[in-house]
Amino acid sequence: MHVIGYRRVSTQEQASSGHSLDAQRDAIAEHAARKGWTVDWRADEGATGSKVNPGLREALELLRTKQADALVVTKMDRIARSVYNAADVMQAAQDQGWSLIVLDLGMDLSTPSGKAMAQMLSVFAELELEMIRSRTRDGLATAKAKGKQLGRPSGIPADVRRRIVQEREEGRSFASIATDLSVAGVLSPTGRTTWHESVVRRAYGKARSS
């Protein structure tokens, strides 16, 4: 099996031997040698796990285009600090037919136990998302009560907004546009590879009202 060994270390973690890029590489290489895998390496140095960093983005694109069979990491937090973002990567793996292997959890999405663990994490991801929504609603209500102007510039590139408007006006549903953007690997405003119908709907509304 051909896998991508992905490593990430933040600026704060670079001095820690347990989180260093070399330590992660050694752990992945040792496991791959036992399994007989060939490894293609990608890494993000001095990068947080709050977004899809360049090395991870490249790895996900290789997996999406069937140029590798699995993504291997030492720990889940190497992919993302957020349960919601990690669940998004797991969903992409299942939808696109590649496996995510997390060494410290012993998780492999190609196995029944790995799939069960992914389902459990998805439940927690939904909880995390709902908590974020709740905090956002509370924050907006407070800001509005103080008379602050709400809203921010769109995080969607102009060419993607044009694509959404064009396809919607050709009769496409918001859901089908979201699916196509996800399959194409276009990053959403939050840096994830999955688009939701509600995001496309809002983008279209803002584009038409501007």
SULHUMO-V798239 format. One record per residue. N is the residue number from 1. RES is the residue in three letters. SS is DSSP state (@ for helix, = for strand, . for the rest). PHI is phi in whole degrees, -180 to 180 (NA if undefined). BURIAL is I if it has 9 or more other C-alpha atoms within 8 Angstrom, else O. Layout:
n->N res->RES ss->SS phi->PHI burial->BURIAL
n->N res->RES ss->SS phi->PHI burial->BURIAL
This chain:
n->1 res->MET ss->. phi->NA burial->O
n->2 res->HIS ss->= phi->-99 burial->I
n->3 res->VAL ss->= phi->-123 burial->I
n->4 res->ILE ss->= phi->-108 burial->I
n->5 res->GLY ss->= phi->-90 burial->I
n->6 res->TYR ss->= phi->-105 burial->I
n->7 res->ARG ss->= phi->-128 burial->I
n->8 res->ARG ss->= phi->-143 burial->I
n->9 res->VAL ss->= phi->-142 burial->I
n->10 res->SER ss->. phi->-84 burial->I
n->11 res->THR ss->. phi->-59 burial->I
n->12 res->GLN ss->. phi->-68 burial->O
n->13 res->GLU ss->. phi->-88 burial->I
n->14 res->GLN ss->. phi->-62 burial->I
n->15 res->ALA ss->. phi->-84 burial->O
n->16 res->SER ss->. phi->-93 burial->O
n->17 res->SER ss->. phi->-65 burial->O
n->18 res->GLY ss->. phi->-70 burial->O
n->19 res->HIS ss->. phi->-111 burial->I
n->20 res->SER ss->. phi->-63 burial->I
n->21 res->LEU ss->@ phi->-60 burial->I
n->22 res->ASP ss->@ phi->-65 burial->O
n->23 res->ALA ss->@ phi->-64 burial->I
n->24 res->GLN ss->@ phi->-66 burial->I
n->25 res->ARG ss->@ phi->-63 burial->I
n->26 res->ASP ss->@ phi->-61 burial->O
n->27 res->ALA ss->@ phi->-65 burial->I
n->28 res->ILE ss->@ phi->-69 burial->I
n->29 res->ALA ss->@ phi->-62 burial->I
n->30 res->GLU ss->@ phi->-63 burial->O
n->31 res->HIS ss->@ phi->-65 burial->O
n->32 res->ALA ss->@ phi->-65 burial->I
n->33 res->ALA ss->@ phi->-64 burial->O
n->34 res->ARG ss->@ phi->-66 burial->O
n->35 res->LYS ss->@ phi->-87 burial->O
n->36 res->GLY ss->. phi->79 burial->O
n->37 res->TRP ss->. phi->-88 burial->I
n->38 res->THR ss->= phi->-97 burial->O
n->39 res->VAL ss->= phi->-123 burial->I
n->40 res->ASP ss->= phi->-108 burial->O
n->41 res->TRP ss->= phi->-101 burial->O
n->42 res->ARG ss->= phi->-137 burial->I
n->43 res->ALA ss->= phi->-153 burial->I
n->44 res->ASP ss->= phi->-129 burial->I
n->45 res->GLU ss->= phi->-104 burial->I
n->46 res->GLY ss->. phi->67 burial->I
n->47 res->ALA ss->. phi->-125 burial->I
n->48 res->THR ss->. phi->-79 burial->O
n->49 res->GLY ss->. phi->-99 burial->I
n->50 res->SER ss->. phi->-87 burial->O
n->51 res->LYS ss->. phi->-148 burial->I
n->52 res->VAL ss->. phi->-84 burial->I
n->53 res->ASN ss->. phi->-79 burial->I
n->54 res->PRO ss->@ phi->-56 burial->O
n->55 res->GLY ss->@ phi->-64 burial->I
n->56 res->LEU ss->@ phi->-68 burial->I
n->57 res->ARG ss->@ phi->-60 burial->I
n->58 res->GLU ss->@ phi->-65 burial->I
n->59 res->ALA ss->@ phi->-62 burial->I
n->60 res->LEU ss->@ phi->-64 burial->O
n->61 res->GLU ss->@ phi->-69 burial->I
n->62 res->LEU ss->@ phi->-63 burial->I
n->63 res->LEU ss->@ phi->-70 burial->I
n->64 res->ARG ss->@ phi->-62 burial->I
n->65 res->THR ss->. phi->-95 burial->O
n->66 res->LYS ss->. phi->64 burial->O
n->67 res->GLN ss->. phi->-93 burial->O
n->68 res->ALA ss->. phi->-155 burial->I
n->69 res->ASP ss->. phi->-100 burial->I
n->70 res->ALA ss->= phi->-158 burial->I
n->71 res->LEU ss->= phi->-109 burial->I
n->72 res->VAL ss->= phi->-116 burial->I
n->73 res->VAL ss->= phi->-133 burial->I
n->74 res->THR ss->. phi->-77 burial->I
n->75 res->LYS ss->. phi->-143 burial->I
n->76 res->MET ss->@ phi->-62 burial->I
n->77 res->ASP ss->@ phi->-73 burial->I
n->78 res->ARG ss->@ phi->-71 burial->I
n->79 res->ILE ss->. phi->-81 burial->I
n->80 res->ALA ss->. phi->-160 burial->I
n->81 res->ARG ss->. phi->-79 burial->I
n->82 res->SER ss->. phi->-91 burial->I
n->83 res->VAL ss->@ phi->-60 burial->I
n->84 res->TYR ss->@ phi->-62 burial->I
n->85 res->ASN ss->@ phi->-68 burial->I
n->86 res->ALA ss->@ phi->-64 burial->I
n->87 res->ALA ss->@ phi->-64 burial->I
n->88 res->ASP ss->@ phi->-64 burial->I
n->89 res->VAL ss->@ phi->-65 burial->I
n->90 res->MET ss->@ phi->-64 burial->I
n->91 res->GLN ss->@ phi->-66 burial->O
n->92 res->ALA ss->@ phi->-62 burial->I
n->93 res->ALA ss->@ phi->-60 burial->I
n->94 res->GLN ss->@ phi->-69 burial->I
n->95 res->ASP ss->@ phi->-68 burial->O
n->96 res->GLN ss->@ phi->-97 burial->O
n->97 res->GLY ss->. phi->85 burial->O
n->98 res->TRP ss->. phi->-120 burial->I
n->99 res->SER ss->= phi->-111 burial->I
n->100 res->LEU ss->= phi->-109 burial->I
n->101 res->ILE ss->= phi->-120 burial->I
n->102 res->VAL ss->= phi->-115 burial->I
n->103 res->LEU ss->. phi->-65 burial->I
n->104 res->ASP ss->. phi->-71 burial->O
n->105 res->LEU ss->. phi->-93 burial->O
n->106 res->GLY ss->. phi->64 burial->O
n->107 res->MET ss->= phi->-98 burial->I
n->108 res->ASP ss->= phi->-141 burial->I
n->109 res->LEU ss->. phi->-65 burial->I
n->110 res->SER ss->. phi->-83 burial->O
n->111 res->THR ss->. phi->-107 burial->O
n->112 res->PRO ss->@ phi->-58 burial->O
n->113 res->SER ss->@ phi->-67 burial->I
n->114 res->GLY ss->@ phi->-66 burial->I
n->115 res->LYS ss->@ phi->-65 burial->I
n->116 res->ALA ss->@ phi->-65 burial->O
n->117 res->MET ss->@ phi->-65 burial->I
n->118 res->ALA ss->@ phi->-63 burial->I
n->119 res->GLN ss->@ phi->-65 burial->O
n->120 res->MET ss->@ phi->-65 burial->O
n->121 res->LEU ss->@ phi->-66 burial->I
n->122 res->SER ss->@ phi->-64 burial->I
n->123 res->VAL ss->@ phi->-62 burial->O
n->124 res->PHE ss->@ phi->-66 burial->I
n->125 res->ALA ss->@ phi->-64 burial->I
n->126 res->GLU ss->@ phi->-63 burial->I
n->127 res->LEU ss->@ phi->-63 burial->O
n->128 res->GLU ss->@ phi->-61 burial->I
n->129 res->LEU ss->@ phi->-63 burial->I
n->130 res->GLU ss->@ phi->-65 burial->O
n->131 res->MET ss->@ phi->-66 burial->O
n->132 res->ILE ss->@ phi->-63 burial->O
n->133 res->ARG ss->@ phi->-61 burial->O
n->134 res->SER ss->@ phi->-63 burial->O
n->135 res->ARG ss->@ phi->-65 burial->O
n->136 res->THR ss->@ phi->-64 burial->O
n->137 res->ARG ss->@ phi->-61 burial->O
n->138 res->ASP ss->@ phi->-64 burial->O
n->139 res->GLY ss->@ phi->-67 burial->O
n->140 res->LEU ss->@ phi->-66 burial->I
n->141 res->ALA ss->@ phi->-63 burial->O
n->142 res->THR ss->@ phi->-66 burial->O
n->143 res->ALA ss->@ phi->-64 burial->I
n->144 res->LYS ss->@ phi->-65 burial->I
n->145 res->ALA ss->@ phi->-64 burial->O
n->146 res->LYS ss->. phi->-89 burial->O
n->147 res->GLY ss->. phi->80 burial->O
n->148 res->LYS ss->. phi->-79 burial->O
n->149 res->GLN ss->. phi->-74 burial->O
n->150 res->LEU ss->. phi->-99 burial->O
n->151 res->GLY ss->. phi->100 burial->O
n->152 res->ARG ss->. phi->-151 burial->O
n->153 res->PRO ss->. phi->-61 burial->O
n->154 res->SER ss->. phi->-66 burial->O
n->155 res->GLY ss->. phi->-92 burial->O
n->156 res->ILE ss->. phi->-97 burial->I
n->157 res->PRO ss->. phi->-56 burial->O
n->158 res->ALA ss->@ phi->-59 burial->O
n->159 res->ASP ss->@ phi->-68 burial->O
n->160 res->VAL ss->@ phi->-72 burial->O
n->161 res->ARG ss->@ phi->-61 burial->I
n->162 res->ARG ss->@ phi->-63 burial->O
n->163 res->ARG ss->@ phi->-62 burial->O
n->164 res->ILE ss->@ phi->-62 burial->I
n->165 res->VAL ss->@ phi->-62 burial->I
n->166 res->GLN ss->@ phi->-61 burial->O
n->167 res->GLU ss->@ phi->-69 burial->I
n->168 res->ARG ss->@ phi->-65 burial->I
n->169 res->GLU ss->@ phi->-76 burial->O
n->170 res->GLU ss->. phi->-87 burial->O
n->171 res->GLY ss->. phi->104 burial->O
n->172 res->ARG ss->. phi->-71 burial->I
n->173 res->SER ss->. phi->-80 burial->O
n->174 res->PHE ss->@ phi->-62 burial->I
n->175 res->ALA ss->@ phi->-64 burial->I
n->176 res->SER ss->@ phi->-70 burial->O
n->177 res->ILE ss->@ phi->-65 burial->I
n->178 res->ALA ss->@ phi->-61 burial->I
n->179 res->THR ss->@ phi->-62 burial->I
n->180 res->ASP ss->@ phi->-64 burial->O
n->181 res->LEU ss->@ phi->-64 burial->I
n->182 res->SER ss->@ phi->-65 burial->I
n->183 res->VAL ss->@ phi->-63 burial->O
n->184 res->ALA ss->. phi->-75 burial->O
n->185 res->GLY ss->. phi->78 burial->I
n->186 res->VAL ss->. phi->-70 burial->O
n->187 res->LEU ss->. phi->-77 burial->I
n->188 res->SER ss->. phi->-77 burial->I
n->189 res->PRO ss->. phi->-57 burial->O
n->190 res->THR ss->. phi->-95 burial->O
n->191 res->GLY ss->. phi->85 burial->O
n->192 res->ARG ss->. phi->-98 burial->I
n->193 res->THR ss->. phi->-96 burial->I
n->194 res->THR ss->. phi->-115 burial->I
n->195 res->TRP ss->. phi->-104 burial->I
n->196 res->HIS ss->. phi->-109 burial->I
n->197 res->GLU ss->@ phi->-54 burial->I
n->198 res->SER ss->@ phi->-63 burial->O
n->199 res->VAL ss->@ phi->-68 burial->O
n->200 res->VAL ss->@ phi->-65 burial->I
n->201 res->ARG ss->@ phi->-61 burial->I
n->202 res->ARG ss->@ phi->-66 burial->O
n->203 res->ALA ss->@ phi->-62 burial->I
n->204 res->TYR ss->@ phi->-65 burial->I
n->205 res->GLY ss->@ phi->-62 burial->O
n->206 res->LYS ss->@ phi->-67 burial->O
n->207 res->ALA ss->@ phi->-66 burial->I
n->208 res->ARG ss->@ phi->-75 burial->O
n->209 res->SER ss->@ phi->-92 burial->O
n->210 res->SER ss->. phi->-85 burial->O
